Amino acid sequence: FYIATTGRPGPVVIDIPKNVQFAKGKYVGPEAIEHRTYHPRTDPQDKRIEEAVAAGIESGAATLVDRVLLSDVHPSLAEAVRGAKVGPAGEALGVIETTTVAATLEAADAAVKGATVDLLEVHLADGLGGKAYALFSGSVSDVQAAVAIGVGRIDPVLLVGSVVIPQL
């Protein structure tokens, strides 16, 4: 919404009918908003994000177990974290299990970026005592590569185990 520039200063009330509120549709925003005084930042602010993470690490240093900061997260990882599951389609299954959620996220992101595999699902510390694991599917060689890439990306102390099971 554009900032109200006319009339009395203060809050602007917009009355949206109920049928419009609950209607399904695709949002198409304006290509550009040009306003005399309103210029929101839309560019990524990596430095500010890194500073915020560093401040969080510093303030929680006594209880910090692990951390991860992923830039440009693979879309399949974002979907898997939201609970999406892909059915087994490949000829092999790969598993990476770690002692922390952060390590699993980092390993899974590296694996799907580094090899042609499907990320079947990610289980994050739900009834696992803080542990987490990721499941991959694809050709045997691709799953082997993905597991090797994922395992190579994390601290070996955090790895519980990894395996590639051929011929699903």
C-alpha positions, 0 to 999 in steps of 0.5 A, spaced: 500 500 500 502 506 498 503 511 504 497 516 505 499 523 503 493 527 503 488 528 508 489 528 516 495 525 518 495 518 522 492 511 521 489 509 514 483 504 515 482 500 508 476 496 508 476 490 504 470 486 503 470 479 506 469 475 499 475 479 497 479 477 503 478 469 502 478 469 495 484 465 492 488 468 487 495 470 485 498 476 487 501 481 482 505 486 485 507 493 482 513 493 478 516 499 481 513 504 487 515 511 486 514 515 492 517 522 494 519 520 501 518 512 501 524 508 499 524 501 502 530 497 502 529 491 498 536 489 496 539 483 501 543 486 507 548 480 508 553 484 512 547 486 517 545 479 517 552 476 518 552 482 524 546 479 527 548 472 527 555 474 530 551 478 536 547 472 537 553 467 537 556 472 542 550 472 547 549 465 547 556 462 547 555 459 553 550 454 551 551 454 543 551 447 540 552 449 533 550 454 528 549 455 520 548 461 516 546 459 509 546 464 503 542 462 497 538 456 500 536 450 495 529 450 494 528 443 495 531 444 502 526 450 504 520 445 501 523 439 506 524 444 512 516 446 511 514 438 511 514 437 503 516 430 502 518 427 495 516 420 493 522 415 492 524 415 485 531 414 484 535 407 484 538 409 491 537 412 498 542 416 501 542 418 509 546 423 513 544 423 520 548 428 525 547 430 532 545 437 530 539 441 526 544 446 523 549 440 521 544 437 517 541 443 514 548 445 512 550 438 509 543 437 506 544 444 502 551 442 500 548 435 497 543 437 493 547 443 490 553 438 489 549 432 486 543 431 481 539 428 487 532 429 490 531 431 497 526 426 499 525 429 506 529 432 512 527 430 520 529 435 524 530 434 532 523 431 533 523 426 538 530 425 536 534 428 542 536 434 538 539 429 532 536 430 525 537 427 518 536 428 511 534 423 506 536 423 498 534 419 492 537 418 485 542 414 481 547 410 485 553 414 483 549 421 484 547 419 491 554 417 493 556 424 491 551 427 494 552 424 501 560 425 500 559 432 499 554 433 505 558 429 510 565 433 507 561 440 509 560 438 516 565 437 522 566 430 523 564 430 530 557 432 529 556 426 524 552 420 527 552 416 520 551 416 513 550 411 508 548 409 501 543 404 500 543 401 492 537 398 489 530 401 492 
